[in-house]
Amino acid sequence: MQDPVFSLLDVERSYELRQPGWFRRDTRKLKALDGVRLELQRGDTLALVGESGSGKSTLVRLMLGLEAASDGRVLYGQHDLSRLDAEGKRRFAREVAFIYQNARGSMNPRMRIADILAEPIRLHGLCAEGDIPARVAALLDRVGLPVGMLQRFPGELSGGQVRRVAIARALAAEPGVIMADESVAGLDVSVQAQVLNLLRELCRESGITLVFITHDLGVASYLCEKIAVLYLGRIVEQGPTGAILNAPRHPYTRALLRAFPRFDTPIEASLKGEIPSPVDLPKGCRFAGRCAQVKPECREIDPVLAALDADRQVACLFPVMTP
C-alpha cells in the first residue's frame, strides 16, 4: 500500500491572546485546531465541512505549510512539513497548489492572463522559454476558455471566467494535490455547476488529490468522495460522502443536514444554543450545549474520534442510531 499523501497526527494550532492594558501580562490561548487526526491518500477527494470558525481554513493553511502546528505533526508523504530543506520546499511548492476563495484578488491586476499562467511555469523551470506560449494556451483550453482571453486582465473577466483562470494557474505546475477554499462561493448556480464539473472532471482524468473547503453540503456531495466534518477545531465525523450524508452518526452532522435546503422538506431552524468560546471551552463534549440528545455523561467526558467501522469515524459517546 502506498504512503498517504498527507498525514496529520494530533495536530494543534493555538494563538495567544494578550489582555489589553499596560500592567496586565496575562495571556490566553485560542485553540483553532485541537488534536486533529487525518489521513489523505493519493487520488482522494475530501470536503472539509463545518460552520464558520470550525477550523477548516486553519487546517488547510497548516497543510500548505503557511503556518506551523503548535503541537503534533503534519507529514507530506514521509516528510515532516516543518522540517523540509530548501529543495524539499521547492518540490512541495510545485506539487501542492492552492485555489484562493477570492480568485480575482489573488491575481496581479496589472498582469495579463498569459503572464499570470506563465509565472509558475517559469518559476519551476518546467519547459523552455519558447514553449511557454503553447503551454499557456493549452492550459486555458483545458479549463474551457478561448485563447483570446490570454491578452485580457483579471478585471475584464466575469466571476466564472476568473475562477477558471485560477484553476488553470493551479494546474500550471502539474501538481499532484490541489486545495481550494470555497472556490465556487458567490457564483450564480449555473456558473457554480460549470466550475464544479470542471474540477470533478480534472480530478477523475488526472488523479489529482483534492481538498475542498465548503459550507455547502450539496457541493460536498457532488464533488468529493470523502467528508470530514469539523466543529470547534476538531473533526467530529469523517468517512465516505454517501454514508455520512445518508446516515449521519454525529448529532452535529445531522443538524447540518437538517438545516440544508431541500425541495421536498421545509428548512428547519439553525442549531439552537450558543457556540462555546474557543478560548474557554466547556468540560466534556464541546457540542453538548447545542445537542438535542445530550446526556449527563456528555458534560463530563470529552469524546475522541473513534472508528465505527473500517472507513467511518465519529467523536461521540452516543452516536446517532441508523434507521
C-alpha positions as CSV (number, residue, x, y, z in Angstrom):
1,M,0.0,0.0,0.0
2,Q,1.3,3.5,-0.9
3,D,2.2,6.0,1.8
4,P,-0.6,8.6,2.4
5,V,-0.1,12.0,0.7
6,F,-0.8,13.8,3.9
7,S,-0.9,12.5,7.5
8,L,-2.0,14.8,10.4
9,L,-1.0,13.4,13.7
10,D,-2.7,15.0,16.7
11,V,-2.3,18.4,15.2
12,E,-3.0,21.5,17.3
13,R,-2.8,25.2,16.4
14,S,-3.1,27.8,19.2
15,Y,-3.0,31.5,19.1
16,E,-2.0,33.7,22.1
17,L,-4.4,36.4,23.0
18,R,-2.9,39.2,25.1
19,Q,-5.1,41.0,27.5
20,P,-5.3,44.8,27.0
21,G,-3.7,47.2,29.5
22,W,-0.3,48.3,30.3
23,F,0.0,46.4,33.5
24,R,-1.6,43.1,32.5
25,R,0.7,40.4,31.2
26,D,-1.9,37.6,31.2
27,T,-2.3,35.6,28.0
28,R,-5.0,33.3,27.0
29,K,-4.9,30.7,24.2
30,L,-7.4,30.2,21.4
31,K,-7.3,26.7,20.0
32,A,-8.2,26.9,16.4
33,L,-7.3,23.2,15.9
34,D,-7.2,20.7,18.7
35,G,-5.9,17.1,18.2
36,V,-6.8,16.7,14.5
37,R,-6.0,13.3,13.0
38,L,-6.4,12.9,9.3
39,E,-5.0,10.8,6.5
40,L,-5.3,11.7,2.8
41,Q,-4.5,9.0,0.2
42,R,-3.4,9.8,-3.4
43,G,-6.4,10.4,-5.6
44,D,-8.7,11.2,-2.6
45,T,-11.3,14.0,-3.0
46,L,-12.0,15.3,0.5
47,A,-14.5,18.0,1.6
48,L,-13.9,19.9,4.8
49,V,-17.3,20.9,6.1
50,G,-18.4,22.9,9.1
51,E,-19.7,26.3,10.3
52,S,-17.5,29.4,10.2
53,G,-14.9,29.2,12.9
54,S,-14.7,25.4,12.9
55,G,-11.0,25.4,11.8
56,K,-11.3,24.5,8.1
57,S,-9.2,27.3,6.7
58,T,-6.6,26.9,9.5
59,L,-6.3,23.2,8.8
60,V,-5.6,23.9,5.1
61,R,-3.1,26.6,6.0
62,L,-1.1,24.1,8.1
63,M,-1.3,21.5,5.2
64,L,0.1,24.2,2.9
65,G,2.9,24.9,5.2
66,L,1.8,28.6,5.6
67,E,1.6,28.1,9.4
68,A,3.3,25.7,11.7
69,A,1.4,23.5,14.1
70,S,1.7,24.4,17.8
71,D,1.8,20.6,18.5
72,G,1.5,17.4,16.6
73,R,3.0,16.7,13.2
74,V,1.9,17.4,9.6
75,L,3.5,14.8,7.2
76,Y,3.7,15.2,3.5
77,G,4.4,11.6,2.3
78,Q,7.0,10.5,4.9
79,H,8.4,14.0,5.5
80,D,7.6,16.4,8.3
81,L,6.4,19.6,6.6
82,S,8.1,21.8,9.2
83,R,11.5,20.2,8.6
84,L,11.7,20.3,4.8
85,D,15.0,21.5,3.4
86,A,15.2,24.1,0.6
87,E,14.9,21.5,-2.1
88,G,12.0,19.8,-0.4
89,K,10.2,23.1,-0.1
90,R,10.6,23.8,-3.8
91,R,9.3,20.4,-4.7
92,F,6.4,20.8,-2.3
93,A,5.5,24.2,-3.8
94,R,5.3,22.7,-7.2
95,E,3.4,19.5,-6.2
96,V,0.8,21.2,-3.9
97,A,-1.3,24.0,-5.4
98,F,-3.9,26.3,-3.8
99,I,-7.0,28.0,-5.3
100,Y,-8.0,31.0,-3.3
101,Q,-11.5,31.9,-2.4
102,N,-11.0,35.4,-3.7
103,A,-9.7,34.3,-7.1
104,R,-9.6,37.8,-8.6
105,G,-7.9,39.3,-5.6
106,S,-5.2,36.7,-5.7
107,M,-4.1,37.9,-9.2
108,N,-2.0,40.9,-10.1
109,P,-4.5,43.3,-11.8
110,R,-1.7,44.7,-14.0
111,M,-0.7,41.3,-15.4
112,R,-2.3,39.8,-18.4
113,I,-3.8,36.3,-18.1
114,A,-0.9,35.0,-20.3
115,D,1.7,36.3,-17.9
116,I,-0.3,35.0,-14.8
117,L,-0.3,31.5,-16.2
118,A,3.3,31.6,-17.4
119,E,4.6,32.7,-14.0
120,P,4.5,29.3,-12.2
121,I,5.9,27.6,-15.4
122,R,8.9,29.9,-15.4
123,L,9.3,29.7,-11.6
124,H,9.7,25.9,-11.6
125,G,11.5,25.7,-14.9
126,L,9.0,23.3,-16.4
127,C,9.8,24.0,-20.1
128,A,12.0,26.1,-22.4
129,E,11.0,29.8,-22.7
130,G,10.0,29.3,-26.4
131,D,7.5,26.6,-25.4
132,I,5.7,28.6,-22.7
133,P,3.1,30.3,-25.0
134,A,1.9,27.0,-26.3
135,R,1.7,25.5,-22.8
136,V,-0.2,28.5,-21.5
137,A,-2.7,28.2,-24.4
138,A,-3.2,24.5,-23.7
139,L,-3.9,25.4,-20.0
140,L,-6.6,27.9,-21.0
141,D,-8.1,25.3,-23.4
142,R,-8.1,22.7,-20.6
143,V,-10.4,24.9,-18.4
144,G,-12.7,25.7,-21.3
145,L,-11.7,29.3,-22.1
146,P,-10.8,30.7,-25.6
147,V,-7.3,31.6,-26.4
148,G,-8.4,35.2,-26.9
149,M,-8.6,35.6,-23.1
150,L,-4.8,35.5,-22.8
151,Q,-4.4,39.2,-23.5
152,R,-7.0,40.3,-21.0
153,F,-6.6,41.5,-17.5
154,P,-8.3,39.9,-14.5
155,G,-10.6,42.8,-14.1
156,E,-12.0,42.2,-17.6
157,L,-13.2,38.7,-16.8
158,S,-16.5,37.5,-15.3
159,G,-16.6,35.7,-12.0
160,G,-16.8,32.3,-13.6
161,Q,-14.0,33.1,-16.1
162,V,-11.6,34.3,-13.3
163,R,-12.3,31.1,-11.3
164,R,-11.4,29.0,-14.4
165,V,-8.2,31.0,-14.8
166,A,-7.4,30.4,-11.1
167,I,-7.8,26.6,-11.7
168,A,-5.6,26.9,-14.8
169,R,-2.9,28.6,-12.7
170,A,-3.1,25.9,-10.1
171,L,-2.6,23.3,-12.9
172,A,0.3,25.1,-14.5
173,A,2.9,23.4,-12.3
174,E,1.4,20.0,-12.8
175,P,0.6,19.4,-9.1
176,G,-0.5,16.2,-7.5
177,V,-2.6,17.9,-4.8
178,I,-4.9,20.9,-5.2
179,M,-6.5,22.6,-2.2
180,A,-9.4,25.0,-2.7
181,D,-11.1,27.4,-0.3
182,E,-14.8,27.9,-1.2
183,S,-13.9,28.2,-4.8
184,V,-17.5,28.4,-6.1
185,A,-18.9,30.7,-3.4
186,G,-20.7,33.8,-4.7
187,L,-21.2,32.5,-8.2
188,D,-24.6,32.0,-10.0
189,V,-25.9,28.4,-9.7
190,S,-25.3,27.7,-13.4
191,V,-21.7,29.0,-13.2
192,Q,-21.1,27.1,-10.0
193,A,-22.2,23.9,-11.8
194,Q,-19.7,24.6,-14.6
195,V,-16.8,25.2,-12.3
196,L,-17.7,22.1,-10.2
197,N,-18.0,20.0,-13.3
198,L,-14.5,21.2,-14.4
199,L,-12.9,20.3,-11.1
200,R,-14.6,16.9,-11.0
201,E,-13.5,16.1,-14.5
202,L,-9.9,17.2,-13.8
203,C,-9.7,15.1,-10.7
204,R,-11.1,12.0,-12.5
205,E,-8.8,12.4,-15.5
206,S,-5.6,13.4,-13.8
207,G,-5.9,11.5,-10.5
208,I,-5.4,14.8,-8.6
209,T,-5.9,14.7,-4.8
210,L,-8.3,17.4,-3.9
211,V,-9.1,19.1,-0.5
212,F,-12.1,21.4,-0.8
213,I,-13.4,23.7,1.9
214,T,-17.1,24.3,1.7
215,H,-20.2,25.3,3.8
216,D,-22.4,23.7,1.1
217,L,-23.2,20.0,1.6
218,G,-24.6,19.9,-1.9
219,V,-21.2,20.9,-3.3
220,A,-19.5,18.4,-1.0
221,S,-21.8,15.5,-2.1
222,Y,-21.3,16.3,-5.8
223,L,-17.5,16.9,-5.8
224,C,-15.9,14.8,-3.1
225,E,-15.9,11.1,-2.2
226,K,-15.0,11.7,1.4
227,I,-16.1,14.2,4.0
228,A,-14.5,15.5,7.3
229,V,-16.9,17.5,9.5
230,L,-15.2,20.0,11.8
231,Y,-16.6,21.6,14.9
232,L,-14.6,24.0,17.1
233,G,-11.2,22.8,15.9
234,R,-11.9,19.1,15.9
235,I,-13.0,16.5,13.3
236,V,-16.3,15.1,14.8
237,E,-17.1,12.8,11.9
238,Q,-15.3,11.6,8.8
239,G,-15.9,8.9,6.2
240,P,-17.4,8.3,2.7
241,T,-19.6,11.1,1.5
242,G,-22.6,8.9,0.7
243,A,-22.5,7.1,4.0
244,I,-22.3,10.3,6.0
245,L,-24.9,12.3,4.1
246,N,-27.4,9.3,4.0
247,A,-26.9,8.2,7.6
248,P,-25.0,10.8,9.8
249,R,-23.8,9.4,13.1
250,H,-22.8,12.6,14.9
251,P,-25.6,14.9,16.1
252,Y,-23.8,17.9,14.7
253,T,-23.6,16.4,11.2
254,R,-27.3,15.5,11.4
255,A,-28.2,19.1,12.4
256,L,-26.2,20.5,9.5
257,L,-28.1,18.2,7.1
258,R,-31.5,19.2,8.5
259,A,-30.6,22.9,8.0
260,F,-29.6,22.2,4.4
261,P,-32.4,23.4,2.0
262,R,-34.3,20.6,0.1
263,F,-37.2,20.7,-2.4
264,D,-39.3,18.1,-0.5
265,T,-39.0,19.4,3.1
266,P,-39.2,22.8,4.8
267,I,-36.0,24.3,6.1
268,E,-35.5,23.8,9.8
269,A,-34.2,26.4,12.2
270,S,-30.5,26.5,12.6
271,L,-28.8,24.9,15.6
272,K,-30.1,26.2,18.9
273,G,-27.8,27.4,21.7
274,E,-24.5,29.4,21.6
275,I,-21.3,28.1,20.2
276,P,-18.8,27.9,23.1
277,S,-15.8,30.2,23.1
278,P,-12.7,28.5,21.7
279,V,-10.8,30.5,24.4
280,D,-12.9,29.0,27.3
281,L,-14.1,25.5,26.1
282,P,-16.6,23.7,28.4
283,K,-15.8,20.5,30.2
284,G,-16.9,17.3,28.4
285,C,-18.2,17.4,24.8
286,R,-17.9,20.8,23.3
287,F,-21.2,20.2,21.3
288,A,-23.2,19.2,24.4
289,G,-24.7,22.7,24.9
290,R,-26.3,22.5,21.4
291,C,-27.0,18.8,21.2
292,A,-30.6,17.5,21.1
293,Q,-29.7,14.2,22.6
294,V,-27.3,15.3,25.3
295,K,-26.9,13.0,28.3
296,P,-25.2,13.7,31.7
297,E,-22.1,11.8,30.6
298,C,-21.6,14.2,27.7
299,R,-21.0,17.1,30.0
300,E,-18.2,15.2,31.8
301,I,-16.4,13.1,29.2
302,D,-14.6,14.6,26.2
303,P,-15.2,12.1,23.3
304,V,-12.3,11.2,21.0
305,L,-12.6,10.3,17.3
306,A,-13.1,6.6,17.2
307,A,-13.8,4.1,14.4
308,L,-17.3,2.8,13.9
309,D,-16.2,0.6,11.0
310,A,-13.2,0.3,8.6
311,D,-13.7,3.7,7.0
312,R,-16.1,5.7,9.3
313,Q,-15.0,7.6,12.4
314,V,-17.1,9.6,14.9
315,A,-16.3,11.6,18.0
316,C,-19.5,11.0,20.1
317,L,-20.3,9.0,23.2
318,F,-23.8,8.2,21.9
319,P,-23.7,8.2,18.1
320,V,-27.0,8.7,16.2
321,M,-28.6,5.3,15.5
322,T,-29.1,4.5,11.9
323,P,-32.7,3.6,10.8
